[in-house]
Amino acid sequence: MTDQVPEGSYAAGRRVRLPAGAERPISVFVNGVPQEEGADFRIERGSVVFTRPILKEEAVGLARWTAMFLGLFGTYRTHETVDIEFRRDGQPILASDLPVEE
């Protein structure tokens, strides 16, 4: 896979901090798609580190927002979200749309 970034998006980074107290088993999802430890990410010093950058949508300007509001066209930029399912004190927890870091 290439690290090519589509127009209107940017590479936000490759690292997401694990929530405090996160215990295994840990499942990682990008846009709801399960990721495989070793192939797609590794866990390192309290963070999930991806093998590729996570992409986020650039801010939408006023003109584009107005055109979308009026229904003239939509936006089709890449915007990935990272969710992590883990256990804390034996209880399953899902943390959604976690911030991505360099």
BAFI-3210 file (N, C-alpha, C; in Angstrom, 3 decimals, decimal comma, padded with zeros to 6 digits):
// residues 102
n [1|2|3|4|5|6|7|8|9|10|11|12|13|14|15|16|17|18|19|20|21|22|23|24|25|26|27|28|29|30|31|32|33|34|35|36|37|38|39|40|41|42|43|44|45|46|47|48|49|50|51|52|53|54|55|56|57|58|59|60|61|62|63|64|65|66|67|68|69|70|71|72|73|74|75|76|77|78|79|80|81|82|83|84|85|86|87|88|89|90|91|92|93|94|95|96|97|98|99|100|101|102]
n.u [000,839|000,486|001,564|000,016|-001,807|-005,109|-006,623|-007,838|-007,647|-005,544|-002,526|-002,828|-001,309|000,326|-000,109|-002,043|-003,024|-003,460|-006,361|-006,378|-005,594|-006,207|-006,555|-005,497|-007,723|-007,148|-008,810|-008,689|-010,067|-010,508|-012,478|-014,527|-013,626|-012,038|-008,671|-005,519|-003,300|000,158|000,170|-001,287|-001,011|000,893|001,346|002,790|004,546|002,196|000,622|-001,175|000,340|000,227|000,859|000,640|-000,217|-002,982|-005,786|-007,281|-009,998|-009,550|-010,284|-013,468|-014,167|-016,008|-017,405|-017,576|-018,945|-021,383|-022,315|-022,662|-024,633|-026,732|-027,227|-025,944|-023,643|-021,781|-019,309|-016,466|-014,207|-011,423|-011,816|-010,786|-011,679|-010,656|-011,270|-011,103|-011,368|-011,325|-010,397|-011,118|-010,543|-011,727|-014,051|-015,660|-014,875|-015,514|-013,768|-014,281|-013,544|-010,870|-008,197|-005,589|-002,062|001,246]
n.v [-001,181|002,222|005,423|007,485|010,495|011,440|014,203|016,943|015,750|014,885|013,466|012,476|011,222|008,377|007,259|006,330|006,974|004,574|004,285|005,203|002,633|000,549|-002,825|-005,984|-008,308|-006,364|-004,730|-003,220|-000,800|000,710|003,011|001,249|-001,184|-004,155|-004,267|-005,900|-007,030|-006,679|-006,924|-004,595|-002,857|-002,154|-002,574|-000,298|001,039|002,033|002,927|002,598|001,867|002,501|000,918|002,517|005,911|007,532|008,964|012,163|014,458|017,598|020,903|022,235|024,844|027,994|028,519|025,953|024,605|025,997|025,373|022,599|022,622|023,740|021,689|021,370|019,903|017,207|016,170|014,230|013,378|011,696|010,475|009,087|007,185|006,073|003,405|001,763|-001,247|-002,578|-003,962|-002,941|-003,295|-005,785|-005,281|-004,823|-002,186|000,381|002,726|005,506|007,169|008,181|010,527|011,150|010,995|012,199]
n.w [000,000|-000,814|000,479|-000,440|-000,403|-000,764|-002,578|-000,676|001,743|004,585|005,971|009,126|011,047|012,633|015,084|017,927|021,145|023,711|025,735|029,243|031,502|029,778|028,904|027,554|025,918|022,970|020,448|017,268|015,111|011,949|010,514|011,156|010,228|011,076|012,241|011,834|014,222|013,962|011,112|010,383|012,529|015,558|019,081|021,180|023,811|025,233|023,148|020,045|017,083|013,752|010,565|008,417|007,469|009,097|007,625|007,451|006,904|005,354|006,574|005,718|003,568|003,614|001,165|-000,010|002,029|002,002|-000,580|-000,249|001,735|000,322|-001,328|-003,729|-004,244|-002,732|-000,303|-000,817|000,461|002,050|005,269|008,046|010,909|014,133|016,226|019,349|021,013|024,219|027,430|030,746|034,067|033,771|032,370|029,201|026,931|024,578|022,838|020,907|017,786|018,253|018,936|016,561|016,400|015,544]
ca.u [000,000|001,251|001,184|-000,520|-002,897|-006,024|-006,903|-008,841|-007,357|-004,152|-002,042|-002,878|-000,272|000,274|-000,154|-003,217|-002,756|-004,446|-006,991|-005,801|-006,058|-006,584|-005,969|-005,801|-007,522|-007,371|-009,207|-008,557|-010,892|-010,413|-013,768|-015,326|-012,994|-011,043|-007,272|-004,789|-002,047|001,316|000,063|-001,814|-000,579|001,555|001,153|004,127|004,594|000,899|-000,018|-001,339|001,125|-000,201|001,884|000,395|-000,846|-004,442|-006,143|-008,373|-010,489|-009,185|-011,423|-014,293|-014,307|-017,369|-018,048|-017,899|-019,977|-022,636|-022,749|-023,158|-025,876|-027,748|-027,429|-025,334|-022,761|-021,334|-017,863|-016,065|-012,829|-011,145|-011,790|-010,768|-011,818|-010,036|-011,964|-010,363|-012,127|-010,378|-010,979|-010,627|-011,099|-012,525|-015,244|-015,374|-015,079|-015,221|-013,410|-014,532|-012,991|-009,752|-007,290|-004,401|-000,857|002,406]
ca.v [000,000|003,455|006,452|008,596|011,178|012,016|015,631|017,304|015,031|014,988|012,376|012,988|010,567|006,913|006,815|006,620|006,551|003,705|004,907|004,827|001,378|-000,424|-004,160|-006,933|-008,199|-005,057|-004,790|-001,910|-000,652|001,951|003,127|000,063|-002,385|-004,692|-004,230|-007,064|-006,708|-007,199|-006,527|-003,237|-002,031|-002,802|-001,852|000,125|002,062|002,619|003,471|001,797|002,474|001,922|000,752|003,549|007,080|007,650|010,144|013,004|015,443|018,988|021,749|022,644|026,298|028,548|028,341|024,536|024,274|026,582|024,559|021,322|022,938|023,965|020,436|021,425|018,743|016,737|016,077|012,833|013,311|010,587|010,827|007,813|007,221|004,939|002,940|000,702|-002,016|-003,126|-004,251|-002,202|-003,965|-006,911|-004,838|-004,383|-000,756|000,823|004,147|005,827|008,345|008,640|011,444|010,582|011,799|011,868]
ca.w [000,000|-000,871|001,447|-001,214|000,282|-001,748|-002,495|000,320|002,987|005,016|006,820|010,501|011,833|012,690|016,480|018,760|022,531|024,346|026,913|030,539|032,077|028,743|029,053|026,476|024,483|022,358|019,035|016,642|013,922|011,186|009,826|011,445|009,664|012,014|011,842|012,331|014,906|013,233|009,706|010,261|013,658|016,689|020,329|021,591|024,873|025,538|021,953|018,841|016,016|012,486|009,543|007,411|008,092|009,164|006,842|007,936|005,955|005,607|006,910|004,588|003,515|003,613|-000,140|-000,182|003,011|001,503|-001,717|000,288|002,443|-000,704|-002,055|-005,058|-004,284|-001,421|-000,144|-000,925|000,924|002,956|006,688|008,767|012,362|014,823|017,424|020,045|021,998|025,185|028,746|031,909|035,244|033,326|031,641|027,829|026,672|023,224|022,734|019,500|017,112|019,065|018,223|015,918|016,622|014,697]
c.u [000,883|000,752|000,634|-001,753|-003,811|-006,262|-008,019|-008,653|-005,899|-003,815|-001,927|-001,778|-000,486|000,038|-001,450|-002,910|-003,869|-005,063|-006,360|-006,424|-006,461|-005,812|-006,332|-006,965|-007,897|-007,687|-009,198|-009,353|-010,600|-011,655|-014,603|-014,740|-011,937|-009,638|-006,540|-003,472|-000,901|001,298|-000,333|-001,337|000,220|001,252|002,534|004,015|003,255|000,179|-000,205|-000,600|000,775|000,953|001,735|-000,255|-002,371|-004,795|-007,350|-008,750|-010,015|-010,444|-012,145|-014,479|-015,765|-018,087|-018,469|-019,006|-021,338|-023,189|-023,291|-024,499|-027,027|-028,002|-026,841|-024,369|-022,367|-019,824|-017,496|-014,601|-012,666|-011,047|-011,914|-010,915|-011,220|-010,828|-011,142|-011,276|-011,108|-011,124|-010,319|-011,334|-012,063|-013,756|-014,862|-015,745|-014,730|-014,956|-013,468|-013,888|-011,872|-008,830|-006,030|-003,247|000,229|003,118]
c.v [001,243|004,414|007,683|009,164|011,804|013,505|015,890|016,608|015,265|013,798|012,911|012,397|009,065|006,378|007,262|006,099|005,631|004,445|004,385|003,541|000,322|-001,726|-005,001|-007,820|-006,814|-005,280|-003,376|-001,904|000,697|002,000|001,867|-001,240|-002,879|-004,655|-005,388|-006,642|-007,401|-006,763|-005,057|-002,297|-002,870|-001,971|-001,585|001,252|002,789|003,250|002,386|002,542|001,753|001,838|001,774|004,750|006,978|008,986|010,849|014,016|016,834|019,776|022,182|024,153|026,720|028,312|026,887|024,128|024,788|025,759|023,206|021,540|023,121|022,723|020,440|020,268|018,380|016,789|014,598|012,672|012,158|011,100|009,528|008,046|005,946|004,657|001,808|000,067|-002,703|-003,484|-003,352|-002,800|-005,073|-006,548|-004,404|-002,914|-000,486|002,322|004,496|007,127|008,997|009,558|010,735|011,549|011,361|010,665]
c.w [000,000|000,194|000,729|-000,503|-000,762|-001,515|-001,485|001,654|003,365|005,908|008,243|011,372|011,831|014,108|017,159|020,153|023,030|025,532|028,206|031,041|031,068|028,931|027,839|026,889|023,973|020,887|018,491|015,336|013,268|010,300|009,990|010,929|010,647|011,416|012,508|012,964|014,188|011,781|009,564|011,371|014,642|017,928|020,914|022,617|025,080|024,364|020,911|017,739|014,721|011,503|008,425|008,092|008,077|008,505|007,437|006,867|006,342|005,926|005,629|004,660|003,417|002,287|-000,348|000,784|002,531|000,344|-001,251|000,974|001,450|-001,557|-003,452|-005,282|-002,861|-001,328|-000,103|-000,546|001,899|004,388|007,481|010,270|012,941|016,095|018,026|021,080|022,917|026,464|029,780|033,112|034,851|032,518|030,212|027,637|025,209|023,254|021,253|019,061|017,932|018,262|017,726|016,095|015,652|015,184]
res [m|t|d|q|v|p|e|g|s|y|a|a|g|r|r|v|r|l|p|a|g|a|e|r|p|i|s|v|f|v|n|g|v|p|q|e|e|g|a|d|f|r|i|e|r|g|s|v|v|f|t|r|p|i|l|k|e|e|a|v|g|l|a|r|w|t|a|m|f|l|g|l|f|g|t|y|r|t|h|e|t|v|d|i|e|f|r|r|d|g|q|p|i|l|a|s|d|l|p|v|e|e]
***
